[in-house]
Amino acid sequence: MNKENYEEEENELDTSNVRSKEDLQTFLKKVDSQQKNGPFNLRDSGIVKELHKKLEDNAVNYDDEPVTSCPHCKSLYVKEVDGALECFNCGNALEEKDLVVHKSIISYLDEKDKDN
């Protein structure tokens, strides 16, 4: 593998696009391939092993669970404090009927990306 191909493959391993369990699995396959075929490890092999273990241990796919967000700032950081809902991002007091329910974290992220 020449230096240009190696740098090109390294750039493909950007974690900014890892948004779901499937994305993480694809990312780890690329990392494993790069670590196996490269002259040395560009990624910390301990962290890579930890990520593999977390994937194996996590049988529940939370990517498909519904999520709720603040209707004002679109933040997921909504908590119940003393029986009242509050957005910790913008500070608005909310009622249950005000919350925006998304069918999954992926649909929330897609909608958030559209707004930006």
C-alpha positions as CSV (number, residue, x, y, z in Angstrom):
1,M,0.0,0.0,0.0
2,N,1.6,3.3,-1.0
3,K,1.4,6.4,1.1
4,E,-1.3,8.1,-0.9
5,N,-3.7,5.1,-0.7
6,Y,-2.9,4.8,3.0
7,E,-3.8,8.5,3.7
8,E,-6.9,8.2,1.5
9,E,-8.1,5.2,3.5
10,E,-7.3,6.9,6.8
11,N,-9.5,9.9,5.8
12,E,-12.4,7.5,5.1
13,L,-12.4,6.5,8.7
14,D,-13.9,9.8,9.9
15,T,-16.3,9.1,12.8
16,S,-18.4,12.3,12.2
17,N,-20.8,10.2,10.0
18,V,-21.4,7.4,12.6
19,R,-25.0,8.0,13.6
20,S,-26.4,4.5,14.2
21,K,-25.4,1.0,15.3
22,E,-25.1,0.0,11.6
23,D,-22.8,2.9,10.9
24,L,-20.6,1.9,13.8
25,Q,-20.4,-1.6,12.5
26,T,-19.4,-0.4,9.1
27,F,-16.8,2.0,10.6
28,L,-15.3,-0.8,12.7
29,K,-15.0,-3.1,9.7
30,K,-13.0,-0.4,7.9
31,V,-10.9,0.2,11.0
32,D,-10.2,-3.6,11.3
33,S,-9.3,-3.8,7.7
34,Q,-7.0,-0.8,7.9
35,Q,-5.3,-2.1,11.0
36,K,-4.8,-5.5,9.5
37,N,-3.5,-4.3,6.2
38,G,-1.5,-1.2,7.3
39,P,2.1,-1.2,8.4
40,F,1.1,0.0,11.9
41,N,-2.1,0.8,13.8
42,L,-3.5,4.4,13.3
43,R,-6.2,3.8,15.8
44,D,-5.8,2.8,19.5
45,S,-6.4,-0.9,19.4
46,G,-7.7,-0.8,23.0
47,I,-10.5,1.6,22.0
48,V,-11.3,-0.4,19.0
49,K,-11.6,-3.6,21.1
50,E,-13.9,-1.7,23.6
51,L,-16.2,-0.6,20.7
52,H,-16.4,-4.2,19.5
53,K,-17.3,-5.3,23.0
54,K,-19.9,-2.6,23.4
55,L,-21.5,-3.7,20.2
56,E,-21.6,-7.3,21.3
57,D,-23.0,-6.4,24.7
58,N,-25.7,-4.1,23.4
59,A,-28.4,-6.4,22.2
60,V,-31.1,-3.6,22.3
61,N,-31.1,-1.3,19.3
62,Y,-31.9,2.1,20.7
63,D,-31.8,3.6,17.3
64,D,-35.4,2.5,16.7
65,E,-36.8,3.9,20.0
66,P,-38.9,7.1,19.8
67,V,-37.3,10.3,21.2
68,T,-38.8,13.6,22.3
69,S,-37.5,17.1,21.8
70,C,-38.2,20.6,22.8
71,P,-40.5,22.4,20.3
72,H,-38.6,25.7,20.8
73,C,-34.9,24.8,20.4
74,K,-35.2,21.1,19.1
75,S,-33.0,19.9,21.9
76,L,-33.4,16.3,23.3
77,Y,-32.3,17.6,26.8
78,V,-35.8,17.6,28.3
79,K,-36.1,16.4,31.9
80,E,-38.8,16.2,34.5
81,V,-38.0,18.2,37.6
82,D,-40.4,18.2,40.5
83,G,-43.2,16.9,38.3
84,A,-42.7,19.6,35.6
85,L,-41.0,19.2,32.3
86,E,-38.2,21.6,31.5
87,C,-35.8,22.0,28.6
88,F,-32.3,22.3,30.0
89,N,-31.0,23.8,26.8
90,C,-33.3,26.8,26.4
91,G,-34.9,26.8,29.9
92,N,-38.5,26.7,28.8
93,A,-41.1,25.0,31.0
94,L,-43.0,22.5,28.9
95,E,-46.2,20.4,29.0
96,E,-46.4,16.9,27.7
97,K,-48.6,18.0,24.8
98,D,-45.8,20.5,23.7
99,L,-43.1,17.9,23.2
100,V,-42.2,16.9,19.6
101,V,-42.1,13.1,19.3
102,H,-39.8,11.6,16.6
103,K,-40.1,7.9,15.6
104,S,-36.4,7.3,16.1
105,I,-33.1,9.1,16.8
106,I,-32.3,8.8,13.1
107,S,-35.4,10.7,12.0
108,Y,-34.7,13.3,14.7
109,L,-31.1,13.8,13.4
110,D,-32.3,14.0,9.7
111,E,-34.9,16.6,10.6
112,K,-32.3,18.6,12.6
113,D,-29.9,18.4,9.7
114,K,-32.6,19.7,7.3
115,D,-33.2,22.7,9.6
116,N,-29.5,23.7,9.6
